[in-house]
Amino acid sequence: MFKSNDHKIRTWNILINAVAVMLVYSSYYGGAAVMPTAFADMMGRNGISTHTAFTGLMLNNLFVVIAAFITPYAIKVMGLRLSLVLGSLCTIPISCALFVPYNWSILMCQAINGIGNAFSRAVSLQFLSENSTKSQMARNSGLHWMIFMSCILFGNLVLYFGIGNRHFLDDSTRMVVAGALTAMCTTGCLLYCLTRTPPPLPAYGEEEEEEERPLIDDAKLKK
């Protein structure tokens, strides 16, 4: 019979993985949304034009597709936990580029971010599967996606309180927004370092021996 400690480790990994990827993508979606507004105020400065934000997003999506082919081999070489950290680190440059944006730096950081996005999506889902038994996969997947999709809420909250109804962003406001998004992404990267090596999953036919436990023990709730 599997030890209850294995269940605790898997639950810890699932929650940390979901919160970390949510923070990373909150930063990404927030940065992608704020760029057109930020660059409208910088038109002509540092080589930035009306096409900078949208060209950057196109490069991002292109490198997501390219990196998706490399990701399985990279995971096999580096391992899951290192791939999680490195993939999330690739998402930091795009929010940092908002501090002192140049046309070339935005495009380069969007390309790096695309690689990070491909790694983060694939590795986080692989990590989820390696921490879920067959009977718990549906529950754990629902929990993961529920937390992950809240990234849209938190990313937009930063923009709502940082920008409000401004049509242009002055330099000081842009610095505040960039700092908040960078801090959010960095926190997600650091959380990945708190994951633990997943315990081996039960062999086929042995899963029934391990009772499916809730994420929060009922006995603790009654106290």
N, C-alpha and C positions, 0 to 999 in steps of 0.2 A: 504494500500500500504506500502511496506517495505521502511524504511528510507535508504537514500543513504549511511548513516554511516555504515550500516550493510555490504554493498558491499565493502566499504573501509577496514573494519575489516577482511572480508574474503580474500580479495586480499592481504592484509598485511600478514596474516597467511600463505597463499599459497606460497608467495615469500620467507618468512623467513624459512618456513619448507623445501622448495626445496634447498635453499642455505646452510642451516645448515646440511642437510643430505649429500649434495655434499661434504662439507668440512670433515665431519666425515669419509665418505667412501674414500675420497682422501687420508686421513691418513692411513686408513686400507689397501688399495691396494698398496700404496707406501711402507708400512712396510712389507707386504707379499712379494713384489717383491725384496726388498733389503736384506731380511734375508739370502738367500743362499750365496750372495756375502759377507755379513758381517761375517757370520759364517765360511766361507772358510779361513779367516785370523785368526780365533780364534780356529782352530781345536785343540782339546785336552785341551784347557783352560776352566775352570769352568764347566767341564763335557760335553762340547758341542762337538757333533760329526756330521758326514755328514747327519745323519738322523734327527737331531733336528728340522730343518725348516719344513721338510715334515711331520714329526710326529705331529708337532704343527698345521699345516694346516688340518690334518686329524681330530685332536681333535676339532678344530674350527668348522668344518663342522658337526661333530657329535653333538656338543652342540647346533648348530643352529637348528638341527632337534628336539632335546629334548625340547629346549626352545620354539619352535614353538607351541607345545601342551599346554604350560603353559601361553603363551602370552595373549590369549583372557580373561582368568580369572584374570590375573594381571592387564590388562587394566580396567576391570570392578571394581576392588578394588581400584586402585590408581588413576584412571582418565587418560585422554589422555595427558595432559600437563606434569604431573609428570612422566608418563611413557616415554615420549619423552626425558626428561632430564636424567632420570636414565638409560635408554637404551643407550644413547649416552655416558654417563660417563663410561659405561662398555667397551667402545672401546679405552679409553685412556691408560690403563695399557700396552697394547701390544707395543705401540710406546715408552712408558717409559722404558720398559724392555730392549730396545736396548742400553740404557745408560750403564748399568752394566749387561750384559746378562749371565745368568746361565741356564743350561739345564732345571732344575725344574721350574725356574721362567718363561721361555719362554713357556713351556707347560701349566703352570697354567694360564698365561695371555691369551694364545690362547683360552683356555676353557671359560674364562670370556668374551673374545671378541666375541666368538660364541653366548653366551647368549645376548650380546649387539646387535649383528647383527640381531638376530631374532626379538628382540624388536623394533629396529630402523626401519626395513623394514615394519613390520606389523603396527606399530603405526603411522608412517609417512603417509602411505596410508589411514589408517582410519581417520587421521586428515585431509587429503586432501578431503576425501568424505564428511566429516562433514562441510567443508567450501565451498562446491560446490553444486549449484542447479542442477537440472536435465539437463537444457539446457546448463549449463556452464561446465559440467563434462568433456566433450571431450577436450575443450580448456584448462582447468586447468590441466588435466592429461598430455596433450602434453607439456605444459610449465614445469610441475614438472619433467617429464622424460628427457626433453631436458637439464635442469640445472643439474639434478642428474647424467646423463651419462657423463657430463664433468668432473666428479671426476677422471676418468681415465687419462684425459689430465693433470689436475693440479697435481695429485699424481706423474705422470711420469716426469713432469717438475721439481719437487723438486729433483728427483733422477738424472735427466739429468745434472742439474747445480751443484748438490752436489757430484755426483760420476764421471760423465763423462764416459771415456772408461776404468776406472780402473777395474782390475779383482779381486783385493783384496781391503779391506777397512781398513785403519789404524784407530787407536782409536780416533784420533782427528776428522777425517772426519765422522766417525760413530756418534760421539757426535753431530756434526752439523746437520746431516741428522735426527737423532732422535729428536733433539730440534725443527727442522722445522715441522716434522710430528706431534709432540706433540702439538705444538702451533696451528697448523691447526685444529686438532681435538678439542682442548679446545675452540677455537673460535666458532666452530660449536655447542658445548654444551651450550656456553653462549648465542648464538643466539636463541636457543630454549626458553630461559627464557624471550625473548622479545615477544613471541606469546601471543595472547589475547584469551579470552574465545570466542569460535565461537557463533555468534548469531543464534537463531533458524532458521532452514530452512523453507521456505514457505510450507504450507500444500498442498496436492495434489489438483490440479485444480486452485490454487491461484498463481502459478508461473508466469502466463501470465501478472499479474498485475505489476510485477517488470520487467522493461525493462532490457534486457541484455546490460550491459555497457562494453566498452572496458577497458582493464587494465589501459590505459592512455587516459584520456579524450581528444577528438579531439579539443575541445575548447581551451585547454591549449596549444596544439601544434601550433595553429594559432596565439597565442600571440607572 
